[in-house]
Each structure stands twice: as C-alpha cells, then as structure tokens.
Amino acid sequence: MRTFESPDGTSWRVEVTMPGASNAMVVFHHPEAGSGRRNRYAWYNADVPEARSVTARLDPDALLTRLNDDDIARLFRRSMPISAADSPLDTTPSQ
C-alpha cells in the first residue's frame, strides 16, 4: 500500500485490487479506524500490451508502483464511496 494526501489533508491508504486484463480497482482507505463507510474506489483502465490478452492479469503491486502522484490524484477525484448513504437522498457519508 501507499499513501495519498487529499486536498483536505486526509492521508488515505491506496490499494490496487481486483486486477483484470485491462483494468483494476483502486481503493482509497480512510485513515480513521471503523470508518469503512468513508472508503472510496475508482477504476483504473490500463493501456498496456497485456490489456489485449484475455488470459493476462495486471499485477497489483506493479500497477501501484507505476501510478504516479498525478495519476492517483486524478483517480481520487473520480472516486466514489464504496458504501451507499443511509438514505438514497443523502450524499454525505455516515459517521
């Protein structure tokens, strides 16, 4: 895992999971214990030769190493909450 500091100063732990041939899920873990509902995720689409092979899988560790700070910041801006809000009309995370 590596860390990413969001514009509000929160230090998120970044993990790459669910690798496929051409994409992987990038998960941003909130630093507060018990705050799993604040975790976020975004999909990363790879433009690498392996992406053309249906039997290939991206290496999560290599992908995390290959992503630079700008890539991670862009993914964070596009990220979505992993957990839904308590109410479908409420977009703020529960605490």
TIMI-2910 file (N, C-alpha, C, CB; in pm, 1 decimal, decimal comma, always signed):
<rs>
+----------+----------+----------+----------+----------+----------+----------+----------+----------+----------+----------+----------+------+
!      n_x !      n_y !      n_z !     ca_x !     ca_y !     ca_z !      c_x !      c_y !      c_z !     cb_x !     cb_y !     cb_z ! resn !
+----------+----------+----------+----------+----------+----------+----------+----------+----------+----------+----------+----------+------+
!    +84,2 !   -118,4 !     +0,0 !     +0,0 !     +0,0 !     +0,0 !    +88,1 !   +123,9 !     +0,0 !    -95,5 !     +0,3 !   +121,6 !  Met !
!    +29,1 !   +230,2 !    -49,2 !    +97,0 !   +359,4 !    -42,1 !     -3,5 !   +461,4 !     +6,0 !   +157,8 !   +400,7 !   -180,0 !  Arg !
!    +41,1 !   +582,1 !    +33,7 !    -48,7 !   +683,0 !    +87,2 !    -69,5 !   +795,8 !    -13,8 !     +6,0 !   +738,7 !   +219,0 !  Thr !
!   -182,3 !   +861,9 !     +1,4 !   -217,0 !   +976,6 !    -80,8 !   -281,6 !  +1079,4 !    +10,8 !   -312,2 !   +936,6 !   -199,4 !  Phe !
!   -236,6 !  +1203,5 !     +1,0 !   -296,6 !  +1309,5 !    +81,5 !   -393,9 !  +1388,4 !     -4,6 !   -187,9 !  +1402,7 !   +141,4 !  Glu !
!   -520,5 !  +1387,1 !    +35,4 !   -624,4 !  +1458,2 !    -39,0 !   -614,1 !  +1608,5 !    -11,3 !   -765,5 !  +1405,0 !     -0,9 !  Ser !
!   -680,5 !  +1689,9 !    -91,2 !   -674,0 !  +1835,2 !    -71,8 !   -715,8 !  +1882,8 !    +67,8 !   -760,5 !  +1901,9 !   -173,3 !  Pro !
!   -800,4 !  +1805,5 !   +136,8 !   -841,8 !  +1846,8 !   +272,0 !   -742,7 !  +1802,1 !   +379,5 !   -980,0 !  +1790,5 !   +303,8 !  Asp !
!   -630,5 !  +1740,3 !   +339,4 !   -526,4 !  +1699,7 !   +433,9 !   -539,6 !  +1558,0 !   +486,0 !   -525,8 !  +1792,3 !   +548,4 !  Gly !
!   -639,2 !  +1483,8 !   +444,0 !   -658,6 !  +1345,6 !   +488,1 !   -557,6 !  +1255,2 !   +418,5 !   -803,4 !  +1297,9 !   +459,3 !  Thr !
!   -490,4 !  +1169,2 !   +494,1 !   -395,3 !  +1073,0 !   +437,2 !   -466,1 !   +940,5 !   +414,0 !   -272,1 !  +1053,7 !   +530,6 !  Ser !
!   -491,1 !   +909,3 !   +289,0 !   -559,4 !   +786,4 !   +251,0 !   -457,1 !   +678,7 !   +219,8 !   -652,0 !   +809,9 !   +130,1 !  Trp !
!   -487,5 !   +553,5 !   +254,8 !   -405,5 !   +440,1 !   +212,3 !   -460,9 !   +392,9 !    +78,8 !   -405,6 !   +323,6 !   +319,5 !  Arg !
!   -373,7 !   +372,7 !    -18,5 !   -415,2 !   +335,7 !   -152,7 !   -377,6 !   +190,6 !   -179,0 !   -351,2 !   +428,7 !   -257,9 !  Val !
!   -474,0 !   +114,6 !   -231,9 !   -454,1 !    -27,6 !   -261,2 !   -512,2 !    -57,7 !   -398,9 !   -520,3 !   -118,0 !   -151,7 !  Glu !
!   -446,1 !   -146,4 !   -473,0 !   -498,4 !   -191,1 !   -602,0 !   -552,6 !   -332,2 !   -583,2 !   -387,7 !   -186,9 !   -714,3 !  Val !
!   -678,8 !   -353,7 !   -620,8 !   -742,6 !   -484,7 !   -606,8 !   -815,3 !   -521,4 !   -735,2 !   -840,6 !   -485,7 !   -487,6 !  Thr !
!   -865,6 !   -641,8 !   -739,8 !   -947,3 !   -692,6 !   -849,6 !   -885,0 !   -668,6 !   -987,7 !  -1083,6 !   -628,8 !   -844,4 !  Met !
!   -759,2 !   -708,9 !  -1006,3 !   -697,1 !   -685,0 !  -1136,6 !   -759,2 !   -771,9 !  -1245,4 !   -547,1 !   -711,1 !  -1129,1 !  Pro !
!   -774,5 !   -712,7 !  -1360,1 !   -820,1 !   -784,2 !  -1478,5 !   -712,9 !   -773,4 !  -1584,5 !   -955,7 !   -728,5 !  -1530,3 !  Gly !
!   -747,2 !   -805,0 !  -1707,4 !   -651,3 !   -793,9 !  -1816,3 !   -623,8 !   -647,6 !  -1850,0 !   -702,3 !   -868,1 !  -1939,9 !  Ala !
!   -724,8 !   -562,6 !  -1835,4 !   -705,8 !   -423,6 !  -1876,0 !   -746,3 !   -320,7 !  -1770,7 !   -782,8 !   -398,1 !  -2000,3 !  Ser !
!   -793,7 !   -365,0 !  -1655,8 !   -833,9 !   -268,4 !  -1554,0 !   -813,7 !   -325,1 !  -1414,4 !   -979,8 !   -227,6 !  -1573,6 !  Asn !
!   -822,2 !   -237,3 !  -1316,2 !   -810,8 !   -277,3 !  -1176,1 !   -883,3 !   -173,3 !  -1091,1 !   -660,4 !   -291,4 !  -1132,5 !  Ala !
!   -927,5 !   -215,9 !   -974,7 !   -993,9 !   -124,9 !   -882,7 !   -888,0 !    -63,3 !   -790,4 !  -1104,8 !   -199,1 !   -800,3 !  Met !
!   -891,7 !    +68,0 !   -778,9 !   -803,2 !   +138,9 !   -687,1 !   -889,2 !   +181,6 !   -569,1 !   -732,3 !   +263,1 !   -756,3 !  Val !
!   -853,1 !   +132,9 !   -450,6 !   -931,5 !   +159,2 !   -329,5 !   -856,2 !   +259,0 !   -242,2 !   -959,7 !    +27,3 !   -250,8 !  Val !
!   -928,7 !   +360,2 !   -195,2 !   -874,4 !   +460,2 !   -104,1 !   -933,9 !   +432,5 !    +33,5 !   -906,2 !   +607,2 !   -152,6 !  Phe !
!   -849,0 !   +389,1 !   +127,3 !   -893,4 !   +355,5 !   +262,6 !   -880,4 !   +477,9 !   +353,0 !   -811,5 !   +236,7 !   +319,7 !  His !
!   -991,3 !   +515,7 !   +418,4 !   -991,6 !   +629,7 !   +509,9 !   -907,9 !   +594,7 !   +632,4 !  -1137,1 !   +668,4 !   +551,2 !  His !
!   -833,3 !   +692,0 !   +687,9 !   -742,4 !   +660,7 !   +799,1 !   -808,0 !   +630,8 !   +933,5 !   -650,1 !   +772,9 !   +817,4 !  Pro !
!   -929,6 !   +676,7 !   +957,8 !   -992,4 !   +654,3 !  +1088,1 !  -1037,0 !   +508,9 !  +1101,8 !  -1112,5 !   +749,0 !  +1107,5 !  Glu !
!  -1004,8 !   +450,1 !  +1215,8 !  -1049,0 !   +312,4 !  +1242,5 !  -1201,2 !   +309,0 !  +1248,5 !   -987,6 !   +258,2 !  +1375,6 !  Ala !
!  -1257,9 !   +207,0 !  +1191,3 !  -1402,7 !   +193,0 !  +1192,4 !  -1474,2 !   +285,1 !  +1094,8 !  -1453,8 !   +218,1 !  +1329,5 !  Gly !
!  -1399,8 !   +342,7 !  +1001,6 !  -1462,6 !   +435,4 !   +907,1 !  -1469,2 !   +374,7 !   +767,0 !  -1385,7 !   +568,4 !   +903,4 !  Ser !
!  -1495,1 !   +246,1 !   +760,2 !  -1503,1 !   +178,2 !   +631,5 !  -1604,1 !   +239,7 !   +537,1 !  -1536,5 !    +35,1 !   +652,3 !  Gly !
!  -1706,0 !   +303,0 !   +590,9 !  -1807,5 !   +365,7 !   +505,2 !  -1753,5 !   +488,8 !   +434,3 !  -1929,8 !   +403,6 !   +587,3 !  Arg !
!  -1637,9 !   +536,6 !   +475,7 !  -1577,3 !   +652,7 !   +409,5 !  -1479,1 !   +610,3 !   +300,0 !  -1505,5 !   +740,9 !   +512,6 !  Arg !
!  -1451,4 !   +481,8 !   +289,8 !  -1360,9 !   +435,0 !   +185,6 !  -1417,7 !   +467,9 !    +48,7 !  -1336,0 !   +283,9 !   +198,5 !  Asn !
!  -1327,9 !   +485,4 !    -48,2 !  -1367,7 !   +522,5 !   -183,7 !  -1299,6 !   +429,6 !   -283,0 !  -1332,3 !   +670,5 !   -213,8 !  Arg !
!  -1351,4 !   +425,8 !   -405,4 !  -1286,8 !   +344,9 !   -508,6 !  -1300,8 !   +411,1 !   -644,8 !  -1346,6 !   +203,6 !   -511,9 !  Tyr !
!  -1209,7 !   +374,3 !   -734,0 !  -1214,3 !   +419,7 !   -873,6 !  -1156,1 !   +307,1 !   -958,8 !  -1134,2 !   +555,9 !   -894,4 !  Ala !
!  -1198,2 !   +300,2 !  -1083,4 !  -1145,4 !   +200,4 !  -1175,9 !  -1032,1 !   +261,1 !  -1256,4 !  -1256,2 !   +147,3 !  -1269,6 !  Trp !
!   -921,9 !   +187,5 !  -1266,8 !   -808,0 !   +227,1 !  -1349,5 !   -810,1 !   +140,9 !  -1475,0 !   -671,6 !   +212,0 !  -1271,9 !  Tyr !
!   -806,0 !   +204,8 !  -1591,3 !   -801,5 !   +133,8 !  -1718,4 !   -660,0 !   +142,7 !  -1773,4 !   -904,8 !   +191,8 !  -1819,5 !  Asn !
!   -597,5 !    +28,1 !  -1791,1 !   -458,3 !    +22,9 !  -1835,0 !   -448,0 !    +24,0 !  -1986,4 !   -389,7 !   -101,0 !  -1779,4 !  Ala !
!   -348,2 !    +94,7 !  -2034,7 !   -316,6 !    +94,8 !  -2177,0 !   -179,5 !    +29,0 !  -2192,5 !   -318,4 !   +241,3 !  -2237,2 !  Asp !
!   -176,7 !   -101,2 !  -2169,9 !    -52,8 !   -179,4 !  -2176,8 !    -73,7 !   -297,9 !  -2270,7 !     -9,3 !   -228,5 !  -2034,8 !  Val !
!    +32,8 !   -356,4 !  -2322,4 !    +17,8 !   -469,9 !  -2414,3 !    -63,4 !   -586,4 !  -2355,5 !   +154,6 !   -520,1 !  -2454,7 !  Pro !
!    -50,8 !   -611,0 !  -2225,3 !   -123,2 !   -721,1 !  -2162,2 !   -274,2 !   -702,2 !  -2170,5 !    -81,1 !   -735,1 !  -2017,1 !  Glu !
!   -319,3 !   -577,9 !  -2189,1 !   -462,6 !   -548,1 !  -2192,3 !   -532,0 !   -614,6 !  -2310,9 !   -484,6 !   -397,3 !  -2197,6 !  Ala !
!   -455,7 !   -655,2 !  -2409,7 !   -514,0 !   -719,0 !  -2527,8 !   -526,4 !   -870,5 !  -2513,7 !   -430,9 !   -686,7 !  -2649,3 !  Arg !
!   -478,3 !   -922,7 !  -2402,4 !   -483,8 !  -1066,7 !  -2379,2 !   -588,4 !  -1096,9 !  -2272,5 !   -344,8 !  -1121,3 !  -2336,9 !  Ser !
!   -686,6 !  -1179,2 !  -2307,2 !   -792,2 !  -1210,1 !  -2210,6 !   -744,9 !  -1300,6 !  -2097,9 !   -908,3 !  -1274,7 !  -2280,9 !  Val !
!   -630,8 !  -1365,1 !  -2115,2 !   -580,2 !  -1453,5 !  -2010,1 !   -480,8 !  -1383,3 !  -1917,8 !   -514,6 !  -1575,2 !  -2072,2 !  Thr !
!   -437,6 !  -1264,4 !  -1953,7 !   -340,6 !  -1191,2 !  -1871,6 !   -410,6 !  -1122,6 !  -1754,6 !   -264,7 !  -1087,1 !  -1956,9 !  Ala !
!   -336,2 !  -1092,4 !  -1651,9 !   -385,9 !  -1017,7 !  -1537,2 !   -281,8 !   -913,0 !  -1501,5 !   -416,1 !  -1111,9 !  -1415,7 !  Arg !
!   -328,6 !   -792,6 !  -1471,2 !   -238,2 !   -688,8 !  -1425,1 !   -183,9 !   -726,2 !  -1287,8 !   -309,3 !   -551,7 !  -1420,7 !  Leu !
!    -61,1 !   -691,1 !  -1260,4 !     -0,1 !   -715,7 !  -1129,9 !    -31,8 !   -595,5 !  -1040,2 !   +156,0 !   -738,6 !  -1142,5 !  Asp !
!   -109,4 !   -614,9 !   -932,7 !   -148,7 !   -502,3 !   -847,1 !    -30,4 !   -423,9 !   -790,7 !   -233,0 !   -552,6 !   -733,2 !  Pro !
!    +73,7 !   -492,9 !   -746,3 !   +189,6 !   -423,2 !   -689,2 !   +262,6 !   -341,7 !   -795,0 !   +286,0 !   -523,4 !   -625,0 !  Asp !
!   +279,9 !   -399,8 !   -913,5 !   +347,7 !   -328,0 !  -1021,9 !   +265,5 !   -207,7 !  -1066,1 !   +373,3 !   -421,6 !  -1141,5 !  Ala !
!   +134,9 !   -223,8 !  -1069,5 !    +47,4 !   -113,2 !  -1109,4 !    +54,4 !     -0,2 !  -1007,8 !    -97,7 !   -161,7 !  -1124,8 !  Leu !
!    +52,4 !    -34,0 !   -880,6 !    +60,1 !    +68,5 !   -776,3 !   +192,6 !   +142,9 !   -784,3 !    +42,9 !     +5,7 !   -637,0 !  Leu !
!   +299,7 !    +72,4 !   -817,3 !   +430,7 !   +134,7 !   -832,6 !   +433,8 !   +224,9 !   -956,4 !   +540,3 !    +27,2 !   -842,2 !  Thr !
!   +368,2 !   +181,1 !  -1063,2 !   +368,1 !   +254,8 !  -1189,7 !   +285,0 !   +383,7 !  -1181,8 !   +314,5 !   +165,7 !  -1301,2 !  Arg !
!   +182,2 !   +386,5 !  -1097,0 !    +98,7 !   +506,7 !  -1085,1 !   +176,5 !   +618,6 !  -1016,7 !    -31,1 !   +475,8 !  -1006,4 !  Leu !
!   +180,1 !   +734,4 !  -1080,5 !   +248,0 !   +847,7 !  -1016,6 !   +146,0 !   +927,1 !   -933,8 !   +316,6 !   +939,9 !  -1123,8 !  Asn !
!   +193,8 !  +1029,5 !   -865,0 !   +105,6 !  +1106,7 !   -776,1 !     -8,5 !  +1173,7 !   -852,6 !   +186,3 !  +1212,7 !   -701,1 !  Asp !
!    +18,6 !  +1220,7 !   -974,1 !    -88,0 !  +1283,6 !  -1054,2 !   -195,0 !  +1181,9 !  -1092,9 !    -29,0 !  +1348,3 !  -1181,1 !  Asp !
!   -152,6 !  +1058,7 !  -1127,5 !   -249,2 !   +953,3 !  -1161,6 !   -339,6 !   +923,1 !  -1042,5 !   -175,9 !   +824,6 !  -1206,9 !  Asp !
!   -279,3 !   +911,7 !   -925,1 !   -357,0 !   +879,7 !   -805,4 !   -450,9 !   +994,8 !   -770,3 !   -263,6 !   +848,8 !   -686,8 !  Ile !
!   -404,2 !  +1119,0 !   -784,5 !   -490,5 !  +1234,8 !   -757,4 !   -608,7 !  +1236,6 !   -854,9 !   -409,6 !  +1367,4 !   -768,2 !  Ala !
!   -584,3 !  +1203,9 !   -980,4 !   -692,2 !  +1200,9 !  -1080,2 !   -792,5 !  +1091,5 !  -1045,6 !   -634,9 !  +1178,3 !  -1222,6 !  Arg !
!   -742,5 !   +975,0 !  -1005,8 !   -831,9 !   +866,1 !   -967,2 !   -913,5 !   +903,6 !   -843,6 !   -751,8 !   +737,8 !   -940,8 !  Leu !
!   -850,8 !   +972,0 !   -748,2 !   -923,1 !  +1012,5 !   -627,4 !  -1036,1 !  +1110,4 !   -662,2 !   -825,9 !  +1076,8 !   -525,4 !  Phe !
!  -1010,0 !  +1203,2 !   -752,8 !  -1114,6 !  +1298,2 !   -792,3 !  -1233,2 !  +1228,0 !   -857,4 !  -1057,7 !  +1402,6 !   -888,0 !  Arg !
!  -1208,1 !  +1117,3 !   -924,5 !  -1315,3 !  +1041,4 !   -990,5 !  -1375,7 !   +934,5 !   -899,9 !  -1262,3 !   +976,4 !  -1117,0 !  Arg !
!  -1320,2 !   +916,3 !   -781,7 !  -1362,1 !   +805,4 !   -695,8 !  -1502,9 !   +824,7 !   -641,8 !  -1265,3 !   +789,2 !   -580,5 !  Ser !
!  -1560,3 !   +710,9 !   -601,7 !  -1696,4 !   +708,0 !   -547,7 !  -1693,7 !   +636,2 !   -413,3 !  -1795,5 !   +637,8 !   -646,6 !  Met !
!  -1788,7 !   +666,5 !   -325,7 !  -1795,1 !   +593,9 !   -197,8 !  -1821,9 !   +445,2 !   -221,4 !  -1905,1 !   +654,1 !   -106,5 !  Pro !
!  -1758,2 !   +362,0 !   -142,5 !  -1782,7 !   +218,0 !   -152,2 !  -1918,6 !   +183,9 !    -94,6 !  -1672,9 !   +138,7 !    -79,6 !  Ile !
!  -1954,5 !   +247,9 !    +15,2 !  -2083,5 !   +222,2 !    +79,3 !  -2184,3 !   +328,8 !    +41,0 !  -2068,2 !   +216,4 !   +231,8 !  Ser !
!  -2306,6 !   +285,8 !    +27,3 !  -2414,0 !   +379,8 !     -2,5 !  -2449,1 !   +460,3 !   +122,1 !  -2538,3 !   +305,6 !    -55,8 !  Ala !
!  -2507,3 !   +574,8 !   +101,6 !  -2553,6 !   +657,5 !   +212,9 !  -2670,1 !   +587,2 !   +283,0 !  -2596,4 !   +799,1 !   +163,2 !  Ala !
!  -2699,1 !   +628,1 !   +405,9 !  -2810,9 !   +570,1 !   +480,5 !  -2943,3 !   +594,6 !   +410,1 !  -2815,9 !   +627,5 !   +621,7 !  Asp !
!  -2955,2 !   +707,8 !   +345,0 !  -3076,5 !   +742,6 !   +271,9 !  -3037,8 !   +765,0 !   +126,1 !  -3146,4 !   +869,7 !   +332,9 !  Ser !
!  -3119,1 !   +721,5 !    +31,8 !  -3084,8 !   +742,4 !   -108,8 !  -3072,1 !   +888,9 !   -147,5 !  -3187,4 !   +677,7 !   -195,6 !  Pro !
!  -3132,3 !   +978,3 !    -69,9 !  -3124,7 !  +1120,6 !    -99,6 !  -3010,2 !  +1191,5 !    -28,9 !  -3253,4 !  +1186,0 !    -62,9 !  Leu !
!  -2945,6 !  +1121,9 !    +64,5 !  -2836,4 !  +1178,8 !   +141,7 !  -2704,1 !  +1139,8 !    +75,8 !  -2841,5 !  +1130,7 !   +289,8 !  Asp !
!  -2624,7 !  +1238,1 !    +34,0 !  -2497,1 !  +1209,4 !    -30,9 !  -2379,1 !  +1224,2 !    +63,1 !  -2478,4 !  +1299,5 !   -149,4 !  Thr !
!  -2402,2 !  +1263,2 !   +188,3 !  -2291,8 !  +1276,2 !   +283,1 !  -2264,1 !  +1142,2 !   +347,8 !  -2323,1 !  +1382,2 !   +390,3 !  Thr !
!  -2133,6 !  +1109,6 !   +371,8 !  -2102,8 !   +981,6 !   +435,3 !  -2146,6 !   +976,9 !   +580,7 !  -1954,9 !   +953,7 !   +426,3 !  Pro !
!  -2188,2 !   +861,7 !   +627,7 !  -2225,3 !   +843,2 !   +768,3 !  -2101,6 !   +842,5 !   +854,1 !  -2304,7 !   +713,1 !   +788,4 !  Ser !
!  -2120,1 !   +872,8 !   +980,0 !  -2004,9 !   +871,5 !  +1070,1 !  -2022,8 !   +770,8 !  +1178,1 !  -1981,8 !  +1007,1 !  +1130,7 !  Gln !
+----------+----------+----------+----------+----------+----------+----------+----------+----------+----------+----------+----------+------+
</rs>
